[in-house]
Amino acid sequence: MEILISLLTIIAVGYYIMKGYSATGILMTAGMFLLLVSVILGHQIIQTDNTTGSVYLDVLEYVKNLLQNRGGGLGMLIMVLCGFAAYMSHIGANDMVVKLASHPLQYIKSPYLLMIIAYFLTCLMSFAVNSATGLGVLLMATIYPIMVNMGISRGAAAAICASPAAIILSPTSGDVVLAAEVAKIPLTTFAFSYTLPISIIAILSIAISHFFWQKYLDKREGFVPEPITMEIKEINIKVPLFYAILPFMPIIGVLIFNGKIAPKLDIVTIIVLCLVITATLEFIRCFDAKKMYEDLTFAYKGMADAFSSVVILLVAAGTFAQGLSTIGFINTLINSVQTLGSGHMIMMIMLALITALAAIVTGSGNAPFYAFIELIPRLATNMNINPAYLTIPMLQASNLGRSLSPVSGVVVAVSGMAKISPFDLMKRMSVPMITGFLTVIISTQILITP
């Protein structure tokens, strides 16, 4: 009965999120429902010494505990990261990164070589622009016209603009920070030793598949490269050239303040330092303290937006994961995989596939990743697996799956601006994204010890 209830609840969660319901609300409702059913079936939710005295009120007590934990250290880190990103966008530092990266593309004459170089540059831009949709829109306004003018088909150019957020590169990305926290591995180790090598290999494989797949589709569709006259939108940037380095300061800070080169600082402290440095530069540039303080409010608003979207989603996902665990679904899943033999690899592939499929259905990379990442500590402990071995494929699969979803923000926005169907864009991205997924699985198996 427990397994049947769990499966029906998971199906209902996927269905309602696909129908456009709030992922946070659906996950929270489903989680509390599973916890309530667990109580009715006689399962214990929280430790006896922390109970409220009522097994039914313990459901709410567990949600309260999650709010305290997620809203504290990890939640604060995510909020500060998002606030810093919002501040960088507001002052124009992110636009300067995009402008510098897109300028050299105008001098490359081979269309398909241009396409691949453009893809590598757009991947670098993902360091500065964390939002997949935001990055896609920026690229459509800047790099897309250049590629089309050089003879690249609209479909191929749009696929390049929609692809960079499919693989996470930034070591200070909120998803990477969360994954490192859940895996209980230091951020620098998790990001640079585990995630980054696999990301680079996946990007190379995606670039190669883009080259051959887009060329094949162009030929099949009878596309003949011809220069098209199109106005290239110039980004109006008023900040100095060196502002392009500001979005990368948290990454530089993590590398410097590691306890060896300089005193070891927490990443939140590093980001606060970056905000202070940037605000000081803004004051020197404008010599207007009032404007400097007003601009900083965009960082605070970014933090508030992160709490209302990401942190609360984490709480909801944690409630859902605890419901699945308490009712016995997780133990059944572990036992089922172990009976198949080679349990480690099968579990890794299964979690990655489930995450990718959930991202395709929901159009969100965060919701499925946050929902399933909460399962990792229990799975890793019970199966004696390296948490990074399970976490990294899920981390990348959530973003790869989102890039193949017809309802995801980046696919809808990019296809709309390119004036092509979302399904045409999905076809253009299908082989590169599947190649990237397989590369992540194979690389994880080779490079990370289970």
PyMOL commands that set and color helices and strands:
alter all, ss='L'
color gray80, all
select helices_A, chain A and resi 2-18+23-40+48-50+57-91+93-107+111-125+132-149+154-162+164-166+174-183+187-220+241-256+267-286+289-326+329-339+343-362+366-373+376-383+387-402+409-418+422-447
alter helices_A, ss='H'
color red, helices_A
deselect
rebuild
show_as cartoon
